[in-house]
Amino acid sequence: MSHILDDMVLLYHRSSGQTHMVISPVPEILETLEDGQPASARDVLQRLLRRYDLGPADAALPEVAAQLTNLAALGLIRTA
Amino acid sequence: MKHRITLRIGPATFRMGSAWPGPIRSLERLYADYPAPADGIADFTVRLEPVSLLRRWLRPSIFITGDHGLADAAPMSLAHGLLAAEMGMNLQMALGWRRHLLLHASSVEKDGRVLVMTGESGSGKSTLAAQLGERGWRLMGDEFALLDLETGTVLPFPRLVSLKNRAIDVIVAEVPAARMGPLLAGTAKGDIRHLAPRADAVARMDEGAPPALLLFPRFGHAPAIRPVGQGETFMRLTQASTNYVALGEPGFAALTRFVTQVPALAMDFPSGEEAIAMVERLWEQQR
């Protein structure tokens, strides 16, 4: 469950009862995973590139991978 | 317990028991205008007990207990019995209430809309609410604002207002003595004196109203007003709520609605008079 405020996005994580306050690019990354299907960091990057200008893909890929690691550590996504 | 009283404050009913008559007598006097509980069923029990059998008479020390307790609560002097009773009620509410989202905030109402003020102890939120309550606003509470989970309405919880140190003289100057409690000197928070809300505010303690403005007051600074973003407001209100986590998703929904709908401002002020003028101006601008 998410809620957009003027300067950030709130995520209520039902299974842990925790509230997360996140800013870009976390909401955008989570949006690419909304279908619930497994995706690699490269898949996520490809989906992001369709909508956003992230500069050179080689530089963006480690950033996306690091964000995914953090999200997995928070329990917001699962590693397949 | 030997000495007892049951009090209803807004939606909550407290059964208070004490080993000594003094604290109950103070409560009887200051809560005299409050309506009696409807069915005699209390939400919470608060007990003021001697630390040990002997300490009931010898340098009497109060231990606060009840449905919800804090293991490390320090015993208090019997001279501060009224404070112990009030703290006991706060504690039960903070730890046990689940029917509303509890915000550690004062609230006052005018024109059917509520001004909510939150901040640390010493921010001036209690004193400002007490002063506004004597100047045409309805005092809804100085400690907890109760946010209705369904409607977003703010409900009153008009307990006694706890005035500390310099705030005591400010209020004593404008309120009849019958509404003031005894001076409790040298408590852990300094000198404390309680103020009973006006009878008309007490009579309307079941009447909520929608929130219109949230202020973060800060006493002791040059006058300044700045808008507070929704993210910062949300974060500060989760910290100011004692039951946000316990309420789960309904709490999340209620708080996000509040933060999205209610404008939030930080207000620095150097004196009570200045603060009242600033609040009145802001209120006019929000109309």
Chai-1 contact restraints between the chains, C-beta under 6 A:
chainA,res_idxA,chainB,res_idxB,connection_type,confidence,min_distance_angstrom,max_distance_angstrom,comment,restraint_id
A,H3,B,T256,contact,1.0,0.0,6.0,A-B,restraint_1
A,L5,B,Q230,contact,1.0,0.0,6.0,A-B,restraint_2
A,L5,B,G231,contact,1.0,0.0,6.0,A-B,restraint_3
A,D6,B,Q230,contact,1.0,0.0,6.0,A-B,restraint_4
A,D7,B,G229,contact,1.0,0.0,6.0,A-B,restraint_5
A,D7,B,G231,contact,1.0,0.0,6.0,A-B,restraint_6
A,M8,B,G231,contact,1.0,0.0,6.0,A-B,restraint_7
A,Y12,B,F252,contact,1.0,0.0,6.0,A-B,restraint_8
A,G17,B,G248,contact,1.0,0.0,6.0,A-B,restraint_9
